[in-house]
Every structure is written in C-alpha cells, then in structure tokens.
Amino acid sequence: MVKNATSYSGNGLRDWLVQRVSAVVLGLYMIFLLVVIVSHPGMDYATWQGLFGQLWMKVITFIALLSLFAHAWIGVWTVLTDYVKPTCIRMPLEVLVILALLAYLIWGIEIVWSI
C-alpha cells in the first residue's frame, strides 16, 4: 500500500472523518460564541477578557484551534493534490502552507494562553 507523506494521516477515510469532526467542532464553537455575543449585548472588553480568562474557555478555544489547523491542512492538501500536478511546485506550496498554519497555531496558542 502506498502512503502519501503529505496526507494528514495517510488514509483517505481518516482524513475525511477528521475533516468532518473538525467542522462540527468549529461549528459548535462558532454557535457558542454567537450565543455569548447575542446574550450579552453590552459586552465590553472586561467581560470578554473574563470569559477567555476561564480555564474551560481556554481549553475549548485550544481544541477549536487544533480543529482549524487539521481542517485547513486537509482541505488545502486536497486542493493542491487535485489541481497542482507538478510535484516540484506542489511540495513547496505544501511546505509553505504547513509553516503558515503552524505559525498561526502557535500565535493562537500564545494569545489564548497569554504566554
């Protein structure tokens, strides 16, 4: 069996499942944030900071960040694999995407955990 080194897991079914689960996680996270915003019409910075200062909110946001990373990588990898056929072009693009996603993930973790 041939495994592609640039695939998220090397298994199409697993990639599909990870993308669907991550989409659900991100959807629930966005709905939760929307409910919080709508239920607090006069929300100010202190309230927002208090919400994101809670450990449970930091954990939920961290899970959402990981879901976003996995979801974006699988999506971009699929598009690049389908539409960019020359390996000499596709591989550098994949490396750039991975580096950008890792930078965004680290930046998000730094913001959420106030490192």
C-alpha positions, 0 to 999 in steps of 0.5 A: 500500500502506498502512503502519501507523506503529505496526507494528514494521516495517510488514509483517505477515510481518516482524513475525511472523518477528521475533516468532518469532526473538525467542522462540527467542532468549529461549528459548535464553537462558532454557535457558542460564541454567537450565543455569548455575543447575542446574550450579552449585548453590552459586552465590553472588553472586561467581560470578554477578557473574563470569559477567555480568562476561564480555564474551560474557555481556554481549553475549548478555544485550544481544541477549536484551534487544533480543529482549524489547523487539521481542517485547513491542512486537509482541505488545502492538501486536497486542493493542491493534490487535485489541481497542482500536478507538478510535484516540484511546485506542489511540495513547496506550496505544501511546505509553505502552507504547513509553516503558515498554519503552524505559525498561526497555531502557535500565535493562537496558542500564545494569545489564548494562553497569554504566554 
